[in-house]
Amino acid sequence: MNKLQNLSAPIGRIFLAAIFIMSGLGKITNYAGTQGYMEAMGVPGVMLPLVIALEVLGGIAILIGFKARFVAFLMAGFSIVSAILFHADFGDQTQMTMFMKNIAIGGGFLMIFAHGAGAYSLDNRQTKTIQ
């Protein structure tokens, strides 16, 4: 069971990180469209570079398990705020599904915040001292 637990942490980080890395890179390739969507939802388009940086760099940090608790806390907040700002139209089934997806992702990040990056992460690398 311990081996399965050790493998579940990096696999979970890969799954969470992939969403954000791909989304951030997608925002770069569709910068104007994303900026327009943000502005249509009442979010200043000038914030897009910060969003891209958080998604790509935060995703990479989660992927490799670097400062995972801190980054996971930021990503949880980002996921929950994004759900509220962009997907709170509960009359639209698609938006309700997107809202719940973001809330669930936020919950996954809160698990990393609570328990750390787990096995196979930079946060848990073993340092050897020479005596």
C-alpha positions in Angstrom: 0.0 0.0 0.0 2.9 2.4 0.8 4.2 2.1 -2.8 0.8 3.0 -4.2 0.5 6.0 -1.8 4.0 7.1 -2.9 2.9 6.9 -6.6 -0.4 8.6 -6.1 1.1 12.0 -5.0 3.2 12.6 -8.2 0.4 11.2 -10.4 -2.1 13.6 -8.8 0.3 16.5 -9.2 0.7 15.6 -12.9 -3.0 15.6 -13.4 -3.6 18.9 -11.6 -0.6 20.6 -13.2 -1.5 19.6 -16.7 -4.8 21.5 -16.6 -3.0 24.7 -15.7 0.1 24.5 -17.8 -2.0 23.7 -20.9 -4.5 26.4 -20.1 -1.8 29.0 -19.5 -0.1 28.2 -22.8 -3.5 28.3 -24.5 -4.1 31.8 -23.2 -0.8 32.9 -24.8 -1.8 31.5 -28.2 -5.2 33.1 -27.9 -4.2 36.2 -26.0 -6.7 38.7 -27.6 -9.6 36.3 -27.3 -8.9 35.5 -23.7 -8.4 39.2 -22.8 -11.7 40.0 -24.5 -13.5 37.2 -22.5 -12.0 38.4 -19.2 -13.1 42.0 -19.9 -16.6 40.8 -20.9 -16.8 39.1 -17.5 -15.8 42.3 -15.7 -12.2 41.3 -15.1 -9.5 43.8 -16.3 -7.6 42.4 -19.3 -4.4 43.8 -17.9 -4.4 41.0 -15.4 -4.0 38.4 -18.1 -0.1 38.2 -17.9 -0.5 37.5 -14.1 -3.0 34.8 -14.8 -0.7 33.2 -17.5 2.2 33.4 -15.1 0.3 31.8 -12.3 -1.1 29.0 -14.4 2.2 28.1 -16.2 4.7 28.7 -13.4 2.3 27.5 -10.7 1.5 24.4 -12.8 5.2 23.7 -13.2 5.8 24.2 -9.5 3.1 21.7 -8.6 4.3 19.3 -11.2 7.8 19.1 -9.7 6.6 19.6 -6.2 8.5 22.8 -5.5 7.1 25.0 -2.7 4.0 22.9 -3.3 2.1 23.9 -0.1 2.4 27.7 -0.9 1.7 27.3 -4.6 -1.2 24.9 -3.9 -2.8 27.5 -1.6 -2.5 30.2 -4.3 -3.9 27.8 -7.0 -6.8 26.8 -4.8 -7.7 30.4 -4.3 -7.3 31.1 -8.0 -9.6 28.1 -8.9 -12.3 29.1 -6.5 -12.2 32.8 -7.5 -12.3 31.7 -11.2 -15.3 29.6 -10.5 -17.2 32.5 -9.0 -16.2 35.1 -11.6 -16.5 33.0 -14.8 -18.9 30.1 -14.1 -21.5 31.2 -11.6 -24.4 31.1 -14.1 -26.2 28.3 -12.3 -29.1 28.4 -14.8 -26.7 27.1 -17.5 -25.8 23.4 -17.0 -22.4 23.7 -18.7 -21.5 26.6 -16.5 -22.6 24.8 -13.4 -20.4 21.8 -14.4 -17.5 24.2 -15.0 -18.1 25.8 -11.6 -18.1 22.4 -9.8 -15.0 21.4 -11.7 -13.1 24.5 -10.5 -14.3 23.9 -6.9 -13.1 20.3 -7.1 -9.8 21.4 -8.4 -9.5 23.9 -5.6 -10.2 21.0 -3.2 -7.4 19.0 -4.7 -5.0 21.9 -4.2 -6.2 22.2 -0.6 -5.2 18.6 -0.1 -1.7 19.4 -1.3 -1.7 22.4 0.9 -2.7 20.2 3.9 -0.4 17.2 3.2 2.4 18.5 1.1 3.8 17.5 -2.2 4.3 13.8 -1.3 6.8 11.5 -2.8 9.0 12.2 -5.7 9.0 16.0 -5.3 11.6 18.7 -4.8 10.1 19.6 -1.5 10.8 16.0 -0.2 14.2 15.4 -1.8 16.7 13.8 0.5 19.8 15.8 1.2 23.0 13.8 1.9 25.6 15.1 4.1 29.2 14.1 3.8 30.8 13.2 7.1 
